[in-house]
Amino acid sequence: MGNIRCSYLDEKFSNLVKLLRYRAITQPAKIAYTFQEKREGETAHITYEILDQPSRAIGS
């Protein structure tokens, strides 16, 4: 499997967990995902910091 590469980063990541970890360290409060709720106009957000721990648990 190849490396994950972001066009605006000089770094290469061997998997998604490592990329998410990098983001959690460098941009912990930045929104990683926005979820559309069933009700119109409602959304929920998850930051890289919140996403980091479960992704590492799944990835290990």
NUPA-214909 format. One record per residue (C-alpha): residue in three letters; x, y, z; residue number from 0. Coordinates in steps of 0.25 Angstrom, whole numbers, always signed. Each point is the difference from the previous one (the first is absolute). Layout:
@res = ALA, c1 = X, c2 = Y, c3 = Z, n = NUM
...
This chain:
@res = MET, c1 = +0, c2 = +0, c3 = +0, n = 0
@res = GLY, c1 = +5, c2 = +14, c3 = -3, n = 1
@res = ASN, c1 = +2, c2 = +12, c3 = +8, n = 2
@res = ILE, c1 = -11, c2 = +10, c3 = +3, n = 3
@res = ARG, c1 = +4, c2 = +14, c3 = -5, n = 4
@res = CYS, c1 = -6, c2 = +13, c3 = +1, n = 5
@res = SER, c1 = +3, c2 = +10, c3 = -11, n = 6
@res = TYR, c1 = +3, c2 = +11, c3 = +10, n = 7
@res = LEU, c1 = +9, c2 = -8, c3 = +10, n = 8
@res = ASP, c1 = +14, c2 = -4, c3 = -2, n = 9
@res = GLU, c1 = -2, c2 = -12, c3 = +8, n = 10
@res = LYS, c1 = -5, c2 = -14, c3 = -4, n = 11
@res = PHE, c1 = -8, c2 = -9, c3 = +9, n = 12
@res = SER, c1 = +0, c2 = -15, c3 = -1, n = 13
@res = ASN, c1 = -15, c2 = -1, c3 = +5, n = 14
@res = LEU, c1 = -12, c2 = +9, c3 = +3, n = 15
@res = VAL, c1 = +2, c2 = -2, c3 = +15, n = 16
@res = LYS, c1 = +14, c2 = +7, c3 = -1, n = 17
@res = LEU, c1 = -6, c2 = +11, c3 = -8, n = 18
@res = LEU, c1 = -11, c2 = +2, c3 = +10, n = 19
@res = ARG, c1 = +10, c2 = +0, c3 = +11, n = 20
@res = TYR, c1 = +9, c2 = +11, c3 = -7, n = 21
@res = ARG, c1 = -13, c2 = +8, c3 = -1, n = 22
@res = ALA, c1 = -4, c2 = -2, c3 = +15, n = 23
@res = ILE, c1 = +14, c2 = +5, c3 = +4, n = 24
@res = THR, c1 = +1, c2 = +12, c3 = -10, n = 25
@res = GLN, c1 = -15, c2 = +4, c3 = -1, n = 26
@res = PRO, c1 = -7, c2 = -6, c3 = +12, n = 27
@res = ALA, c1 = -12, c2 = +10, c3 = +0, n = 28
@res = LYS, c1 = -2, c2 = +0, c3 = -16, n = 29
@res = ILE, c1 = -13, c2 = -7, c3 = -5, n = 30
@res = ALA, c1 = +3, c2 = -14, c3 = -6, n = 31
@res = TYR, c1 = -14, c2 = -3, c3 = -4, n = 32
@res = THR, c1 = -13, c2 = +6, c3 = +0, n = 33
@res = PHE, c1 = -12, c2 = -9, c3 = +1, n = 34
@res = GLN, c1 = -14, c2 = +4, c3 = -6, n = 35
@res = GLU, c1 = -11, c2 = -3, c3 = +10, n = 36
@res = LYS, c1 = -13, c2 = -6, c3 = -4, n = 37
@res = ARG, c1 = -7, c2 = +13, c3 = +3, n = 38
@res = GLU, c1 = +2, c2 = +11, c3 = -10, n = 39
@res = GLY, c1 = +11, c2 = +10, c3 = +3, n = 40
@res = GLU, c1 = +6, c2 = -7, c3 = +12, n = 41
@res = THR, c1 = +14, c2 = -5, c3 = -1, n = 42
@res = ALA, c1 = +10, c2 = -7, c3 = +10, n = 43
@res = HIS, c1 = +15, c2 = +2, c3 = -1, n = 44
@res = ILE, c1 = +12, c2 = -8, c3 = +5, n = 45
@res = THR, c1 = +14, c2 = +5, c3 = +2, n = 46
@res = TYR, c1 = +13, c2 = -7, c3 = -3, n = 47
@res = GLU, c1 = +3, c2 = +0, c3 = +15, n = 48
@res = ILE, c1 = -13, c2 = -8, c3 = +2, n = 49
@res = LEU, c1 = +2, c2 = -9, c3 = -12, n = 50
@res = ASP, c1 = +14, c2 = -3, c3 = +4, n = 51
@res = GLN, c1 = -2, c2 = -10, c3 = +12, n = 52
@res = PRO, c1 = -10, c2 = -9, c3 = -6, n = 53
@res = SER, c1 = +7, c2 = -1, c3 = -13, n = 54
@res = ARG, c1 = +13, c2 = -4, c3 = +7, n = 55
@res = ALA, c1 = -8, c2 = -11, c3 = +7, n = 56
@res = ILE, c1 = -5, c2 = -5, c3 = -12, n = 57
@res = GLY, c1 = +13, c2 = +1, c3 = -8, n = 58
@res = SER, c1 = +8, c2 = -8, c3 = +10, n = 59
